[in-house]
Amino acid sequence: MSYLETTAQFYADAAETPQVGLCCVTAPPIQLPGLNVPDIMQQMNYGCGSTVHAAELFGNPTVLYIGVGGGLEALQFAYFGRKPGAVIAVDPVPEMRLAAQQNLALAAEQNDWFDPSFVEILEGDAFSLPVPDSSVDVVAQNCLFNIFEAADLRRALAETYRVLKPGGRLLMSDPIADRSIPANLQQDERLRAMCLSGAMTYDEYVQFIVQAGFGQVEIRARRPYRLLDTHSYAIETPLLLESLDSVAYKVPIPEDGACIFTGKTAIYTGTEAMFDDRAGHVLHRGLPAAVCDKTAANLARTLPQEILVTPSTWHYTGGGCC
């Protein structure tokens, strides 16, 4: 049995017998006015963070959600796009698709604004999404891509890039690791299915996104997820997993490399009223300006005595230099 088959069986079982805390969610579901979430959806919240960011849901976008789970985030996305087919949810596991349909029917009973037609649930997987090229505004996945081995992750990212419209957004939440996970844990199919052993480091994770063609990546949140200790796992020192929420934009990669926003700012401290680097970045004295990591490094090298670069906050919600 391959790791993908093990994963499918694992989540088929989780669909029929909900397992609270399966993915150790570190943040409660977002609270929205007039949104009532059925208890069963809460119990089947198998993500590691959230992909629902209001800033990315302007303009009534069409959302493609990969791995419907219990339907929680599909319902949350539908909150922002209240029309038939606003959300297309894809899942390869029949039991999970059925559970999501049942949960969404319950949600319709508890929310006057919601109609099950707002979410279309389709059979499919991350490697073959059942929609045309350049047809959706947003693609989202929560705690799924971290399960994939490298070759499959490249396939999944390429497929998301294919279906996104130019300028479209890929919203993801996945665990990352503070160092490379030992091979013996990576090869444990059940641990991989549980989102415990497939995580990459932050640098590796972002590199995969950029290699898929995404020219801008913004980090929405980074928080502790789980600790793999030496007593429970065959490792010599504890290994920290973190939950990373990110948004990647289908825009061209600049000649000098992708723009990665992690919450850094640059502050000009010189004697002039402002500093212009002649590359599109104007800093007014004393005022923080959001900059991508690449620009932050360039500015710090240009005027190391007069430009202060603040550390990454790992919480960035748009705007900035690029």
N, C-alpha and C positions, 0 to 999 in steps of 0.2 A: 504494500500500500504506500503511495506517495504521500508527501507532507500535505499536498492539496486535498487528497482524499481523506486523510486524517482530519484536516481542518473542517471539511464539509460534514463529516460524521459528527465531529465535536459540536458544531453549531446546530446540526439537526437535533441532537440530544438537548441542547440548550434551548431550542425553540419549543420542544415538547415539555420540558421540565425546566422552567426558568431558574437561573442560578444567580441570585443577588450578589453583586460585587464580583462577578466573574472577571472583569477587567479592572477592578479596583479603581473605580471612577474617583478622581480627586477633586472634582468640582460638581456641585449640584446642577441640575438642568437650569438653563436660564429661565427667569420668570418674566412673562410677558402679559400685559393687561388683557384680560378676557380669555386667556389660554388655560384650559383645564386639562391636565395630563392624567390619563387613567393610571391607576396603581400598577397594573400589569406592564405598562410601558416603562415605568420607573424601574421595575424589577428586571426588565430585559434591556436596560441601558448598558450595552456591552462595549461602550467606547472608553477611551482613555482621557478625553478632554471634550472639546466642542468644536464643530465646524460651522456653527450658526453665528455669523457675525453680521449685525445689522448694516454695517457700513458697506458690505459687499452685496446687499440685497435691494439696492435702490433700482428704480426703473422696472419693477415687476419682471425680474428675469425668469427664464426657464432653467430649472435646476435638475441636474442628473445626479442621483445619489447612488453610490455603489456600495452594496451590502446593506440591505434595508434594516436588518436586525428586527427589533420589536416595533419599529416605526416611529420612534420618538423624534428623531431629527427630521424625518420626512414631514411629520406633523408641524414641527417648528418652522421648517421652510415654507410649508403651505400657509402658515400664518401671514407670511409676507407676500405671497402670491396667490390670492384667492380667486382662482379660476380653474376650470377643468384642465388637467394635464400640466399644471404649473410645476409639479414635481414628478419626475420619472425615477422610480426606484427599481434598481436591478439587483437580483440575488440569484445565485445558482442553486440554492438549497430549497426544495419544495416546502419543507416543514416551516422554514423561516418566512417564506412568502405568505403561506397560509396564516401563520401567527400574526404577521403584520397586518394582513387584511382584516382579521378579527379585531385586532387592537384599534385599528383606524375606525372600524364600525362603532366600537365603544366610544371613541373620541367624538364621533359625530353626535352621539347621544348626549355628550357632556358639553359640547360647544356649538351654539346656535350658528355661528359663522362658518363652520366647517362642513364640507360635503366630501364624502369619500372619493368623488370624481376628481378632486384636486390632486390626488396622488395616484398615478398609474404605476402598478407593480408589474414588472416584466421579468421573464426568465432571461438570464444572461450572466456573464461574469466580467471581471475587469479586463480580460484579454480580448474580448469581442463584445463591445457595447452595441446594443441593438438600436442605434440611432445613426443618421447620416453624418458625413463630414461637416464640420463647422456649423453645427445646428443648435448648440446649447450655450447659454451664457455662463453657467456655473456648473462645475463638477465637484462633488464632495465625497470624501471617504473618511471614516473614523475607525482607526485601530485595525485596518485591514492590510494596507500596503506593507506594514512592518513584518507581516507574516511571510511575505514573498522572499525567495532567494533572489540573488542579484539579477540573473537573466530574466526572471519573471517580473521583477520590479521594473526593469527597462521596458518590457512589453506593456505593462500596465500604464506607465507614464506616457509612453508613445501613443497609446490608445486614448488616453484622456486628452492629449494634445490634439489628436485628430478630430475629436468631436466638438472641441471648443471653438467658438467663434473667435476671430481676431480680437484681441483685447479681453477675452474671457478669462475667468478666474478658476483656479484649482484650489479648493479649500480642503486642508488635510489636518488630521490630528493623529499623531503616532508616537509611540515610545521611542526615545533615543537612549543610548548608553554612554556612560562617562568614559568607557574604553571599549576596545573590541571584546565581544563576548567569546569565551573559549569555544573551540570547535565542538567539544563533546556536548555542550548545551545547545549549540546551533543545530546539531544533528538530531536532537531529541524532538520528534515530530509533535508530541503532545505539548511540550513546553512552548514550541513555536506557535501552535494553534492557540495557546493561552496568552499569546502576546508577551512572552517572557524571554524568549531566546533569539528572536530574529532581528532585534533592534540594532541599528547602526549607530556610529557616533554622529554628532551634529554635523561635522564637516563632511562626512561621507554622505549623509542624508541630503544635504543641500546640493552637493556636487551632482548627485543623481538627478535632482530636479532641473538643474541648469543644463546638464548634458541632454536632457529631453527637449531642450529648446526654449525654456521659460526665461525671459530676460529680466524679470524682476520678481523678487521673493520678499515677503514681509512676514516677520515673526509676530504673531498675535499674543502668544503666551508660552511660557516655559516654566514648568513646576515639577516638583518631585512626584514620582509615580509609584515605584516600588523599589525595595532594596533586596537584592539577591544575597542572602547571607551565607556564611561558610557552613552553617549547621544543616541547612536544608538543600543546598546545592553543592555540586562537586567543584568548588572553586577555592583558591587559597586565600583570597581577600574579598571582602564585600564589594558588590558591584551595584552602582546606583543607576536606575532607569528613571528618565524624566519624560513627562508628557509635553510634546511640542505641537502647538497650533500654528499653522502657517497658511499664507495665501500666495500662490504663484500666478503670475500674469502671463498670458500668451501674447507677449510683445517681443519685438526683435532684441537679441542680445547686443548691447553696444560693443563697439570695436575694442574697448578697453575692459570688457568683461561685464557680467551681470551685476545688477544693483541688488544688494542684499541689505534690507533694513532690519536692524535689531534694536532700535530705540536709541541710537547714538545721536548726540547733538554736537555742533561745533560752535564755539563762541569766540568772536574776535575781541582781543583785549588791547589792541594797539592804540595809537594816538589819533589816527584818522577817524572820521565819522563812520566809515565803512571800509570793507575790503572786498574787492572783486577779483576773483581768480581767472577771469576771462574764459571760463569754461562753463558758465551758466550758474555760478554760485556766488551770491552776494551776501556777505555777513555784515550786519549792522552792529556797531560796537556795543558789547554787553548783552546782546540779545541772542539766546540760543536758537539755532536753526537745525531742524531735523535733517540729517544726512545719512546716506547709505554708508556701509562700512568701507567701501572702496573710496568714496569721496572723503570720508573722515581721515583715512590714512594719507591720502594725497595732500589734504590741507595741513595735516600735522607735519608732514615733511617740508611743505612749502614755507611755512612760518612757524617753526617749532616754539619760538619764544613768545609769539603773539596770538596763537590760536589754541584754545583749550578744547580738547575732545573729551566729552563725558563718556563713561562706560555704557555698555549695552544695558538697557532696562529689560530686554526680551518682552517688551509690550509696546507694539507700534500699530497705530490705527490709521495711517494714511498721511498724505501730504508729503512734504520733504523736497529734496533737491533735484530729483530726476524725473 
